[in-house]
């Protein structure tokens, strides 16, 4: 009588896929600015939408629309662009779009926290581009964005948001489990997210305040 395949690997893959999609960079970059804006604007609904969506739309929705369209046309392997060589155009689109949002924030007199957030995201993107193609090392954007977001949330809402690092660990595990990244790549992404994303945000938050 043939043995039944174990459910453990299937369950692991499902959990990994959930983490990869739910905690994808575009989700963080869309949601984080709104969450931060809500706090720094004193829970003002209109200002939260205004400043949060400027960052979220230019940093997440516009680039993601380009990436998804390109993936459907076969320009890269998927909307996660797991092939290192295929990441140049997505990086360029992300940097260009978010840079436009950054200019709008400054011109519009946005809260300094929002300017610091957009600047930190830009630094992470430029660093990831340099590492990916200069060092030919496929650093994990999932890990970088999630780790940077965790530090920013801790600064804005308090140290109890360190719990978000549980999600960072989950998404890092998922990228390795799915075979999209190595342990070294997600570790590098996490460190870069904390140091560059979180560090730049903390520095500019203090300088611009």
PLY file of the C-alpha trace (Angstrom):
ply
format ascii 1.0
element vertex 209
property float x
property float y
property float z
element edge 208
property int vertex1
property int vertex2
end_header
0.00 0.00 0.00
1.56 3.35 -1.05
2.38 5.78 1.70
0.70 9.17 1.78
2.96 12.22 1.31
3.55 14.20 4.46
1.59 17.43 4.87
4.46 19.23 6.60
6.29 20.40 3.46
3.01 21.52 1.87
2.05 23.49 4.97
5.50 25.09 5.15
5.25 26.17 1.53
1.82 27.65 2.10
2.98 29.60 5.15
6.02 30.79 3.23
3.91 31.90 0.29
1.53 33.78 2.58
4.42 35.64 4.24
6.03 36.45 0.90
2.82 37.98 -0.44
1.35 39.60 2.69
4.70 41.07 3.81
5.97 41.95 0.35
7.87 45.24 -0.07
5.03 46.93 -1.95
2.64 46.17 0.94
5.00 47.73 3.50
5.71 50.76 1.31
2.00 51.35 0.79
0.88 50.82 4.37
3.79 52.19 6.40
3.45 55.83 5.24
-0.23 55.84 6.17
0.46 54.38 9.60
3.26 56.86 10.24
1.26 59.80 8.88
-1.66 58.94 11.16
0.56 59.39 14.21
2.63 62.37 13.12
-0.37 64.40 11.93
-2.14 63.98 15.26
-4.63 61.48 13.82
-5.85 63.95 11.19
-7.65 61.83 8.59
-7.23 64.18 5.64
-3.54 64.86 6.22
-2.92 61.18 6.82
-4.34 60.34 3.41
-2.56 63.24 1.71
0.96 62.63 2.96
0.63 58.87 3.34
-0.65 58.33 -0.17
1.97 60.56 -1.76
4.63 58.18 -0.46
2.51 55.06 -0.89
1.45 55.77 -4.45
4.84 56.94 -5.74
6.81 54.39 -3.75
4.53 51.39 -4.13
1.51 51.51 -6.43
3.10 53.14 -9.47
6.24 50.94 -9.43
4.16 47.83 -8.72
1.86 48.57 -11.65
4.89 48.75 -13.94
6.41 45.59 -12.46
3.21 43.54 -12.69
2.64 44.66 -16.27
6.21 43.75 -17.16
5.86 40.34 -15.51
2.71 39.63 -17.53
4.62 40.47 -20.70
7.43 38.14 -19.67
10.03 40.83 -19.07
10.86 39.26 -15.70
10.01 36.06 -13.91
7.30 37.33 -11.53
6.09 40.41 -9.68
8.79 39.64 -7.09
11.51 39.74 -9.80
13.53 36.94 -8.23
16.11 36.95 -11.06
18.90 39.35 -10.08
19.67 40.38 -13.66
16.07 41.45 -14.22
15.98 43.94 -11.36
17.55 46.96 -13.07
14.39 48.41 -14.63
12.20 47.77 -11.54
14.82 49.51 -9.37
15.01 52.45 -11.77
11.22 52.81 -11.83
10.98 52.63 -8.04
13.73 55.20 -7.52
12.38 57.61 -10.15
8.79 57.42 -8.95
9.63 57.75 -5.25
12.02 60.61 -5.98
9.12 62.47 -7.56
7.07 61.83 -4.43
9.94 63.06 -2.28
10.01 66.36 -4.19
6.26 66.73 -3.75
6.59 66.18 0.00
9.20 68.89 0.31
7.36 71.34 -1.94
4.10 70.71 -0.11
5.53 71.25 3.36
4.95 67.71 4.57
5.74 66.75 8.18
9.45 66.14 8.60
8.78 62.53 9.57
7.26 61.85 6.16
10.20 63.48 4.40
12.56 61.36 6.51
10.59 58.23 5.65
10.72 58.84 1.90
14.42 59.72 2.10
15.17 56.50 4.00
13.31 54.47 1.39
15.26 56.16 -1.39
18.57 55.42 0.35
17.59 51.76 0.67
16.67 51.54 -3.01
19.91 53.15 -4.19
21.94 50.93 -1.85
20.09 47.82 -3.02
20.71 48.78 -6.64
24.43 49.24 -5.97
24.69 45.95 -4.08
22.65 43.99 -6.61
24.61 45.08 -9.66
27.87 46.43 -8.25
28.56 43.53 -5.91
26.41 41.11 -7.97
24.69 40.06 -4.77
20.90 39.57 -4.74
20.12 41.25 -1.45
16.61 40.54 -0.18
14.27 43.50 -0.62
11.62 41.69 1.42
14.01 41.61 4.38
15.38 45.11 3.86
12.00 46.83 3.64
10.45 44.88 6.50
13.40 45.49 8.86
13.57 49.18 8.04
9.82 49.52 8.58
10.10 47.84 11.99
12.66 50.39 13.16
10.55 53.29 11.90
7.45 51.98 13.64
9.37 51.64 16.89
10.48 55.27 16.61
6.99 56.58 15.86
4.87 54.38 18.13
7.26 53.15 20.79
9.57 50.22 21.57
6.70 47.74 21.91
6.57 47.73 18.10
9.72 45.63 18.25
7.15 42.84 17.96
7.09 43.65 14.25
10.45 41.89 14.02
8.52 38.65 14.40
7.07 39.45 10.99
10.52 40.28 9.71
11.72 36.87 10.81
8.71 35.20 9.18
9.23 36.86 5.82
12.99 36.15 5.90
12.27 32.50 6.56
9.74 32.47 3.73
12.21 33.77 1.16
14.69 31.02 2.02
11.98 28.37 2.23
10.73 29.24 -1.25
14.26 29.15 -2.62
14.14 32.78 -3.75
17.01 33.84 -1.47
19.83 32.37 0.56
20.27 32.90 4.30
23.10 35.30 3.53
20.87 37.38 1.27
18.06 37.75 3.80
20.55 38.44 6.59
22.19 41.16 4.52
18.78 42.58 3.72
17.79 42.69 7.37
21.01 44.39 8.44
20.76 46.90 5.61
17.14 47.62 6.48
17.97 48.33 10.11
21.15 50.33 9.42
20.14 52.20 6.26
16.36 52.31 6.37
15.97 52.66 10.10
19.22 54.54 10.65
18.59 57.19 8.00
15.07 57.68 9.27
16.23 58.16 12.87
18.99 60.54 11.79
16.76 62.72 9.59
13.94 62.66 12.12
16.32 64.16 14.65
17.97 66.63 12.24
14.76 67.89 10.64
12.72 68.14 13.83
0 1
1 2
2 3
3 4
4 5
5 6
6 7
7 8
8 9
9 10
10 11
11 12
12 13
13 14
14 15
15 16
16 17
17 18
18 19
19 20
20 21
21 22
22 23
23 24
24 25
25 26
26 27
27 28
28 29
29 30
30 31
31 32
32 33
33 34
34 35
35 36
36 37
37 38
38 39
39 40
40 41
41 42
42 43
43 44
44 45
45 46
46 47
47 48
48 49
49 50
50 51
51 52
52 53
53 54
54 55
55 56
56 57
57 58
58 59
59 60
60 61
61 62
62 63
63 64
64 65
65 66
66 67
67 68
68 69
69 70
70 71
71 72
72 73
73 74
74 75
75 76
76 77
77 78
78 79
79 80
80 81
81 82
82 83
83 84
84 85
85 86
86 87
87 88
88 89
89 90
90 91
91 92
92 93
93 94
94 95
95 96
96 97
97 98
98 99
99 100
100 101
101 102
102 103
103 104
104 105
105 106
106 107
107 108
108 109
109 110
110 111
111 112
112 113
113 114
114 115
115 116
116 117
117 118
118 119
119 120
120 121
121 122
122 123
123 124
124 125
125 126
126 127
127 128
128 129
129 130
130 131
131 132
132 133
133 134
134 135
135 136
136 137
137 138
138 139
139 140
140 141
141 142
142 143
143 144
144 145
145 146
146 147
147 148
148 149
149 150
150 151
151 152
152 153
153 154
154 155
155 156
156 157
157 158
158 159
159 160
160 161
161 162
162 163
163 164
164 165
165 166
166 167
167 168
168 169
169 170
170 171
171 172
172 173
173 174
174 175
175 176
176 177
177 178
178 179
179 180
180 181
181 182
182 183
183 184
184 185
185 186
186 187
187 188
188 189
189 190
190 191
191 192
192 193
193 194
194 195
195 196
196 197
197 198
198 199
199 200
200 201
201 202
202 203
203 204
204 205
205 206
206 207
207 208
